[in-house]
């Protein structure tokens, strides 16, 4: 079946519950890049340094990483609908509080609570969409991927539009939109059956005992350091107005979405997952290196271009992680995300610190090196991943796909 078919079960013919969850997903993913264009404004408004403001990402993703051990435990006990509503409630409260912050410490703390809510929501949303969708998983996954890409692209744009008036407004705006999402899910999404087996807190950690899953997670850890150096540190390097910075990261997000949803599956089908991943990581390393040493115009171009490589990497990594072991997808995804999100927490903290200790170029040198290390892990551990790569190629031939945030 063509997932774009407007007939029964097609992408455009989904229940209201699916559209409500997908719409809330867009806003949830917007929250990741929302602060990008306003980081310099926040630093100025709260009299904070770049390294202090970058802790907005560190606290957010540190809590997200730890929460990955909790999401399956919670959702397998209270059900997907209640988990979504709980996550949305956390985001509404803490995003709203973030807008009232009087110091960078308060803002960092509120972002941590936001991260917990986002982890609960994002980790459950795909399973809920697939369970409620008409026409099988193909259309549901495509809809979820589209929500991911739209959110990643529009987050910086919303941050720029609202942040041009005040750095506080994007946080209030997110709280309002998530409150709307909460109401939509409360009204349109019915309770879904709970899993037959409850997930324990240690199941994701035990799943990492599988060599293939551990290899994917370790490689993704190094890659994510590169990814979030671009996302969290580059706005300070570009030093642009919120509007201009938002436009740059909107273009970045569009490339990320297109290459994640459309280009990556085609490349995998033609060249194989591991070759695509290794090549994309090396190209990302080269792009980041040029970004760090080029002039301002070059830095803008390389920032946007990195979205293409990041989109490809996100899709391939998660597909490898979700299929390489015999652990259930929610458990494998939680273990994988538990490892990789620690790098997302580390990069925003260390990149500005490295600049303070050395100069502006070295953070990007480090980011290029970590991307190459991620590629080397794929090469060294290719035997553990080869069987999964072959299975993925078979799945792609049948039109299957999974999400970077799949759980």
C-alpha positions as CSV (number, residue, x, y, z in Angstrom):
1,X,0.0,0.0,0.0
2,X,1.2,3.5,-0.8
3,X,1.2,5.4,2.5
4,X,0.5,8.6,0.6
5,X,-2.7,7.2,-0.8
6,X,-5.6,9.3,0.3
7,X,-7.8,6.2,0.5
8,X,-8.7,4.3,3.6
9,X,-5.7,3.7,5.7
10,X,-3.6,6.2,3.8
11,X,-1.5,8.9,5.3
12,X,-4.3,11.5,5.0
13,X,-7.1,9.2,6.3
14,X,-6.1,8.7,9.9
15,X,-8.2,8.9,13.0
16,X,-8.4,12.1,15.0
17,X,-6.4,10.4,17.8
18,X,-3.4,9.9,15.4
19,X,-3.5,13.5,14.2
20,X,-3.7,14.8,17.8
21,X,-0.7,12.7,18.8
22,X,1.3,13.7,15.7
23,X,0.5,17.4,16.2
24,X,1.7,17.2,19.8
25,X,4.8,15.4,18.5
26,X,5.6,18.3,16.2
27,X,5.6,20.7,19.2
28,X,7.6,18.2,21.3
29,X,10.4,18.1,18.7
30,X,10.2,21.9,18.3
31,X,11.3,22.1,21.9
32,X,14.7,20.6,21.1
33,X,15.9,23.4,18.8
34,X,13.7,26.1,20.2
35,X,16.4,27.9,22.1
36,X,19.0,27.8,19.3
37,X,18.3,31.3,17.9
38,X,17.9,32.9,21.3
39,X,21.0,31.5,23.1
40,X,22.9,34.8,22.7
41,X,19.8,36.7,23.8
42,X,19.4,34.6,26.8
43,X,23.0,35.1,27.7
44,X,22.6,38.8,27.4
45,X,19.3,39.0,29.2
46,X,20.5,36.9,32.2
47,X,24.1,38.2,32.2
48,X,25.5,34.7,31.6
49,X,28.4,33.2,29.6
50,X,28.0,31.0,26.6
51,X,29.1,27.9,28.7
52,X,26.4,28.7,31.3
53,X,23.6,29.2,28.7
54,X,24.7,26.0,27.0
55,X,23.7,24.1,30.1
56,X,20.1,24.5,28.9
57,X,20.9,21.6,26.5
58,X,23.0,19.8,29.1
59,X,20.3,19.6,31.8
60,X,17.6,18.9,29.2
61,X,19.4,15.9,27.7
62,X,21.0,14.6,30.9
63,X,17.5,14.2,32.4
64,X,16.3,12.8,29.0
65,X,19.0,10.1,29.1
66,X,18.3,9.0,32.6
67,X,14.5,9.1,32.0
68,X,14.9,6.6,29.2
69,X,15.2,4.0,31.9
70,X,11.9,5.1,33.4
71,X,9.7,5.6,30.3
72,X,9.1,2.0,29.6
73,X,8.6,1.2,33.3
74,X,5.9,3.9,33.5
75,X,4.1,3.3,30.2
76,X,3.9,-0.5,30.7
77,X,2.1,0.2,33.9
78,X,-0.2,3.1,33.3
79,X,-0.6,2.8,29.5
80,X,0.4,5.0,26.6
81,X,-2.3,7.6,26.8
82,X,-1.7,8.4,30.4
83,X,2.1,8.5,29.8
84,X,1.6,11.0,27.0
85,X,-0.6,13.2,29.1
86,X,1.9,13.0,32.0
87,X,4.8,14.0,29.8
88,X,2.8,16.9,28.2
89,X,1.8,18.1,31.7
90,X,5.5,18.2,32.7
91,X,6.4,20.2,29.6
92,X,3.5,22.7,30.0
93,X,4.5,23.4,33.6
94,X,8.3,23.6,33.2
95,X,8.3,25.4,29.8
96,X,6.0,28.0,31.4
97,X,8.3,28.3,34.5
98,X,11.3,28.6,32.2
99,X,9.8,31.8,30.8
100,X,9.7,33.3,34.3
101,X,13.3,32.5,35.2
102,X,15.3,35.2,36.9
103,X,18.7,33.6,36.6
104,X,20.4,31.1,34.3
105,X,20.4,28.6,37.2
106,X,16.6,28.6,37.4
107,X,16.3,28.3,33.6
108,X,18.7,25.3,33.5
109,X,16.7,23.7,36.3
110,X,13.3,24.2,34.6
111,X,14.8,22.8,31.3
112,X,15.7,19.7,33.2
113,X,12.0,19.2,34.2
114,X,11.1,19.9,30.6
115,X,13.5,17.2,29.5
116,X,11.7,14.6,31.8
117,X,8.4,15.5,30.3
118,X,9.7,15.3,26.7
119,X,11.3,11.9,27.4
120,X,8.0,10.5,28.6
121,X,6.1,11.9,25.6
122,X,8.5,11.3,22.8
123,X,9.4,7.8,23.8
124,X,5.7,6.8,23.8
125,X,4.3,8.8,20.9
126,X,5.4,6.4,18.1
127,X,4.0,3.3,19.8
128,X,0.7,5.2,20.3
129,X,0.5,6.4,16.7
130,X,1.2,3.0,15.3
131,X,-1.3,1.4,17.6
132,X,-4.1,3.9,16.7
133,X,-3.3,4.4,13.0
134,X,-5.3,3.0,10.1
135,X,-3.6,1.0,7.4
136,X,-0.7,-0.5,9.2
137,X,2.6,0.8,10.4
138,X,4.0,2.3,7.1
139,X,1.7,5.3,7.1
140,X,1.9,5.8,10.8
141,X,5.7,5.8,10.8
142,X,5.8,8.2,7.9
143,X,3.5,10.5,9.7
144,X,5.7,10.3,12.8
145,X,8.8,11.0,10.8
146,X,7.1,13.9,9.2
147,X,6.2,15.3,12.6
148,X,9.8,14.9,13.7
149,X,11.2,16.7,10.7
150,X,8.6,19.5,10.9
151,X,9.3,20.0,14.6
152,X,13.1,20.1,14.2
153,X,12.7,22.6,11.4
154,X,10.1,24.8,13.0
155,X,11.6,24.9,16.5
156,X,14.3,27.4,15.6
157,X,11.9,29.4,13.5
158,X,9.4,29.7,16.4
159,X,12.3,30.6,18.7
160,X,13.3,33.3,16.3
161,X,9.9,34.8,15.7
162,X,8.9,35.0,19.4
163,X,12.4,35.5,20.7
164,X,13.0,38.7,18.7
165,X,10.6,40.5,21.1
166,X,11.9,38.7,24.3
167,X,13.8,35.5,25.0
168,X,11.0,34.6,27.4
169,X,8.2,34.4,24.8
170,X,9.4,31.1,23.1
171,X,9.0,29.3,26.4
172,X,5.5,30.7,27.0
173,X,4.6,29.9,23.4
174,X,5.7,26.2,23.8
175,X,3.8,25.9,27.0
176,X,0.6,27.2,25.3
177,X,1.0,24.8,22.3
178,X,1.7,21.8,24.5
179,X,-1.4,22.7,26.5
180,X,-3.4,22.6,23.3
181,X,-1.8,19.2,22.5
182,X,-2.7,18.0,26.0
183,X,-6.4,18.9,25.4
184,X,-6.4,17.3,22.0
185,X,-5.0,14.0,23.2
186,X,-7.3,14.0,26.3
187,X,-10.3,14.4,24.0
188,X,-9.4,12.3,21.0
189,X,-7.1,9.5,22.1
190,X,-8.7,6.5,23.8
191,X,-6.9,4.2,26.3
192,X,-4.9,1.5,24.6
193,X,-4.1,-2.0,25.8
194,X,-1.1,-2.2,28.2
195,X,1.8,-4.5,27.3
196,X,1.5,-8.1,28.4
197,X,4.8,-7.8,30.2
198,X,5.8,-4.9,32.5
199,X,9.2,-3.4,31.8
200,X,11.7,-3.2,34.7
201,X,14.1,-0.3,35.2
202,X,17.1,-2.5,34.4
203,X,15.8,-4.1,31.2
204,X,17.3,-1.4,29.0
205,X,20.7,-1.7,30.7
206,X,20.5,-5.5,30.3
207,X,19.7,-5.2,26.7
208,X,23.1,-3.4,26.2
209,X,24.8,-6.7,27.0
210,X,24.1,-7.5,23.3
211,X,27.3,-6.7,21.3
212,X,25.5,-5.3,18.3
213,X,23.2,-3.0,20.3
214,X,26.1,-1.9,22.5
215,X,28.2,-1.1,19.3
216,X,25.4,1.0,17.8
217,X,25.0,2.8,21.1
218,X,28.7,3.6,21.5
219,X,29.1,4.8,17.9
220,X,26.0,6.9,18.3
221,X,27.4,8.4,21.5
222,X,30.4,9.8,19.6
223,X,28.2,10.9,16.7
224,X,25.8,12.7,19.0
225,X,28.7,14.7,20.5
226,X,29.2,16.1,17.0
227,X,25.5,16.6,16.3
228,X,25.0,18.7,19.5
229,X,28.2,20.7,19.1
230,X,26.6,21.9,15.9
231,X,23.2,22.5,17.5
232,X,24.2,24.1,20.7
233,X,27.5,25.8,20.0
234,X,27.2,27.1,16.5
235,X,24.7,29.8,17.3
236,X,27.4,31.6,19.3
237,X,29.9,31.2,16.5
238,X,27.4,32.6,13.9
239,X,26.5,35.5,16.3
240,X,23.4,36.5,14.3
241,X,20.1,38.1,15.1
242,X,17.3,35.7,16.3
243,X,15.6,36.0,12.9
244,X,18.8,35.2,10.9
245,X,19.8,32.4,13.2
246,X,16.3,31.0,13.1
247,X,16.3,31.0,9.3
248,X,19.7,29.2,9.2
249,X,18.5,26.5,11.5
250,X,15.1,26.2,9.8
251,X,17.0,25.4,6.6
252,X,19.1,23.0,8.6
253,X,16.0,21.3,9.9
254,X,14.4,21.1,6.4
255,X,17.5,19.2,5.2
256,X,17.4,17.0,8.2
257,X,13.8,16.1,7.6
258,X,14.2,15.4,3.9
259,X,17.4,13.3,4.2
260,X,16.0,11.4,7.2
261,X,12.6,10.5,5.7
262,X,13.3,10.4,1.9
263,X,17.0,10.2,1.1
264,X,18.4,7.8,3.8
265,X,16.1,4.8,2.9
266,X,17.0,5.1,-0.8
267,X,20.8,5.3,0.0
268,X,20.5,2.3,2.3
269,X,18.7,0.3,-0.3
270,X,21.4,1.0,-2.9
271,X,24.6,1.0,-0.9
272,X,23.8,-0.8,2.4
273,X,23.3,0.6,5.9
274,X,26.9,0.4,7.1
275,X,28.5,2.0,4.1
276,X,26.0,4.8,4.1
277,X,26.5,5.4,7.9
278,X,30.3,5.3,7.7
279,X,30.4,7.6,4.6
280,X,27.9,10.1,6.1
281,X,29.9,10.3,9.4
282,X,33.1,11.0,7.5
283,X,31.4,13.7,5.4
284,X,29.9,15.2,8.6
285,X,33.4,15.4,10.1
286,X,34.7,17.2,7.1
287,X,31.8,19.6,7.1
288,X,32.2,20.4,10.8
289,X,35.9,21.0,10.3
290,X,35.3,23.4,7.5
291,X,32.6,25.1,9.6
292,X,35.1,25.7,12.3
293,X,37.8,27.2,10.1
294,X,35.8,28.9,7.3
295,X,34.6,32.5,7.2
296,X,31.2,33.5,8.3
297,X,29.4,32.7,5.0
298,X,31.1,29.3,4.9
299,X,30.1,28.6,8.5
300,X,26.4,29.4,7.6
301,X,26.5,27.1,4.5
302,X,28.2,24.3,6.5
303,X,25.8,24.6,9.4
304,X,22.8,24.1,7.0
305,X,24.6,21.3,5.1
306,X,25.2,19.4,8.3
307,X,21.5,18.8,8.5
308,X,21.7,16.5,5.5
309,X,24.3,14.2,7.1
310,X,22.6,14.4,10.5
311,X,19.3,13.3,8.9
312,X,20.9,10.3,7.3
313,X,22.8,9.3,10.4
314,X,19.7,9.6,12.7
315,X,17.7,7.2,10.6
316,X,20.4,4.6,10.0
317,X,21.6,4.6,13.6
318,X,18.2,4.0,15.1
319,X,17.2,1.3,12.6
320,X,20.4,-0.5,13.5
321,X,19.7,-0.1,17.2
322,X,16.1,-1.3,17.0
323,X,16.8,-4.4,15.0
324,X,20.3,-5.7,15.9
325,X,19.3,-7.4,19.2
326,X,16.4,-9.7,20.1
327,X,15.2,-7.3,22.8
328,X,11.8,-5.8,22.4
329,X,11.9,-2.5,20.5
330,X,10.9,-0.3,23.5
331,X,13.6,-1.9,25.6
332,X,16.3,-1.8,22.9
333,X,15.4,1.8,22.1
334,X,15.6,2.8,25.8
335,X,19.0,1.3,26.2
336,X,20.3,2.8,23.0
337,X,19.0,6.3,23.9
338,X,20.2,6.0,27.4
339,X,23.8,5.9,26.1
340,X,23.6,8.3,23.2
341,X,21.8,11.2,25.0
342,X,24.7,11.5,27.5
343,X,26.7,12.8,24.6
344,X,23.9,15.3,23.8
345,X,24.3,16.5,27.4
346,X,28.1,16.6,27.2
347,X,28.7,18.5,24.0
348,X,26.8,21.7,24.9
349,X,28.9,21.9,28.1
350,X,32.3,21.0,26.8
351,X,32.3,22.9,23.5
352,X,32.2,26.4,25.0
353,X,34.6,25.3,27.7
354,X,37.1,24.0,25.1
355,X,36.8,27.4,23.4
356,X,37.6,29.2,26.7
357,X,40.6,26.9,27.2
358,X,41.9,27.1,23.6
359,X,40.3,29.0,20.7
360,X,37.2,29.1,18.6
361,X,38.4,26.4,16.2
362,X,39.2,23.6,18.5
363,X,35.6,22.7,19.6
364,X,34.9,21.9,15.9
365,X,38.1,19.9,15.6
366,X,37.0,17.8,18.6
367,X,33.5,17.4,17.0
368,X,35.1,16.2,13.7
369,X,37.2,13.7,15.6
370,X,34.2,12.3,17.5
371,X,32.4,11.8,14.2
372,X,35.4,9.9,12.8
373,X,35.5,7.8,16.0
374,X,31.9,6.9,15.5
375,X,32.7,5.8,12.0
376,X,35.6,3.7,13.2
377,X,33.4,2.0,15.7
378,X,31.1,1.0,12.9
379,X,34.0,-0.3,10.8
380,X,35.6,-2.3,13.7
381,X,32.3,-3.7,14.9
382,X,30.9,-4.3,11.4
383,X,30.5,-8.0,12.0
384,X,28.2,-7.4,14.9
385,X,26.2,-5.1,12.8
386,X,26.3,-6.8,9.3
387,X,23.5,-9.2,9.9
388,X,21.2,-6.4,11.0
389,X,22.3,-4.3,8.0
390,X,21.3,-7.1,5.7
391,X,17.9,-7.5,7.4
392,X,17.3,-3.7,7.1
393,X,17.9,-3.8,3.4
394,X,15.3,-6.5,3.1
395,X,12.9,-4.3,5.2
396,X,13.5,-1.3,3.0
397,X,12.8,-3.3,-0.1
398,X,9.4,-4.0,1.5
399,X,9.0,-0.3,2.3
400,X,9.5,-0.5,6.0
401,X,11.1,2.3,8.1
402,X,11.5,3.3,11.7
403,X,12.0,6.6,13.5
404,X,15.1,8.2,15.0
405,X,13.1,8.6,18.2
406,X,11.3,5.3,18.0
407,X,10.5,3.5,21.1
